[in-house]
Amino acid sequence: MRTVIAGGHGQIALRLERLLSARGDEVAGIIRRAEQGDDLREAGAEPVVLDLESATVGEVATHLRGADAAVFAAGAGPGSGSARKETVDKDAAILFADAAVRAGVRRYVIVSSMGADPRHEGDDIFDVYLRAKGEADEYVRGLSALDWTVLRPGALTDDAGTGLVRLEAHTGRGPIPRDDVAAVLAELIDTPATAGLTLELVSGSAPVSVAVKSVAGN
């Protein structure tokens, strides 16, 4: 199985690349800077240098052709201004989704944020972020050519993963280690029955595989 990950040098993406490559999958990560490539190779992923803020749909689609799944895990990151919340968290997510459609990749998982809402009000940077994420989610959910799943984690931590989560349409707020987010993403990629679902994720009591199978069966 081949998976292409946008935001391939992000903290969740690097964890996901390690998990996928360890189980024998082929993984490529899209990165902005060539010097990030060694970290991806160490994680078992093929680095693809491409700036999603300036690339065309056709350019991105070239790197998605032949993939079985696409994961959008990019983000403007802490310290970025409102403009980059728009160009990365919204526009790049939409671009990547359109490229997946053009490349014929049906399985599409987008890492969003709890509270994301295209109608979220406010002008603070976090308000802009939640609105941008929500607009991207709304766009992806309108694409019938994709078997999409939207994952909305709670407050991200660097604590060691427990493998125990709560994954539901509405969980309420709570923390979640990045390790466990990556583990859930790896499971979601392999569970097309979760297509069409928007899921919130926090730490909980269910093993990752059980949690994913549970929502897939609903």
Secondary structure in CASP SS format (residue, H / E / C, confidence):
PFRMAT SS
TARGET T0000
AUTHOR 0000-0000-0000
METHOD secondary structure of the structure
MODEL  1
M C 1.00
R E 1.00
T E 1.00
V E 1.00
I E 1.00
A E 1.00
G C 1.00
G C 1.00
H C 1.00
G C 1.00
Q H 1.00
I H 1.00
A H 1.00
L H 1.00
R H 1.00
L H 1.00
E H 1.00
R H 1.00
L H 1.00
L H 1.00
S H 1.00
A H 1.00
R C 1.00
G C 1.00
D C 1.00
E E 1.00
V E 1.00
A E 1.00
G E 1.00
I E 1.00
I E 1.00
R C 1.00
R C 1.00
A H 1.00
E H 1.00
Q H 1.00
G H 1.00
D H 1.00
D H 1.00
L H 1.00
R H 1.00
E H 1.00
A C 1.00
G C 1.00
A C 1.00
E E 1.00
P E 1.00
V E 1.00
V E 1.00
L C 1.00
D C 1.00
L C 1.00
E C 1.00
S C 1.00
A C 1.00
T C 1.00
V H 1.00
G H 1.00
E H 1.00
V H 1.00
A H 1.00
T H 1.00
H H 1.00
L H 1.00
R C 1.00
G C 1.00
A C 1.00
D C 1.00
A E 1.00
A E 1.00
V E 1.00
F E 1.00
A C 1.00
A C 1.00
G C 1.00
A C 1.00
G C 1.00
P C 1.00
G C 1.00
S C 1.00
G C 1.00
S H 1.00
A H 1.00
R H 1.00
K H 1.00
E H 1.00
T H 1.00
V H 1.00
D H 1.00
K H 1.00
D H 1.00
A H 1.00
A H 1.00
I H 1.00
L H 1.00
F H 1.00
A H 1.00
D H 1.00
A H 1.00
A H 1.00
V H 1.00
R H 1.00
A H 1.00
G C 1.00
V C 1.00
R C 1.00
R E 1.00
Y E 1.00
V E 1.00
I E 1.00
V E 1.00
S C 1.00
S C 1.00
M C 1.00
G C 1.00
A C 1.00
D C 1.00
P C 1.00
R C 1.00
H C 1.00
E C 1.00
G C 1.00
D C 1.00
D C 1.00
I H 1.00
F H 1.00
D H 1.00
V H 1.00
Y H 1.00
L H 1.00
R H 1.00
A H 1.00
K H 1.00
G H 1.00
E H 1.00
A H 1.00
D H 1.00
E H 1.00
Y H 1.00
V H 1.00
R H 1.00
G C 1.00
L C 1.00
S C 1.00
A C 1.00
L C 1.00
D E 1.00
W E 1.00
T E 1.00
V E 1.00
L E 1.00
R E 1.00
P E 1.00
G C 1.00
A E 1.00
L E 1.00
T E 1.00
D C 1.00
D C 1.00
A C 1.00
G C 1.00
T C 1.00
G C 1.00
L E 1.00
V E 1.00
R E 1.00
L E 1.00
E E 1.00
A C 1.00
H C 1.00
T C 1.00
G C 1.00
R C 1.00
G C 1.00
P E 1.00
I E 1.00
P E 1.00
R H 1.00
D H 1.00
D H 1.00
V H 1.00
A H 1.00
A H 1.00
V H 1.00
L H 1.00
A H 1.00
E H 1.00
L H 1.00
I H 1.00
D C 1.00
T C 1.00
P H 1.00
A H 1.00
T H 1.00
A C 1.00
G C 1.00
L E 1.00
T E 1.00
L E 1.00
E E 1.00
L E 1.00
V E 1.00
S E 1.00
G C 1.00
S C 1.00
A E 1.00
P E 1.00
V H 1.00
S H 1.00
V H 1.00
A H 1.00
V H 1.00
K H 1.00
S H 1.00
V H 1.00
A H 1.00
G C 1.00
N C 1.00
END
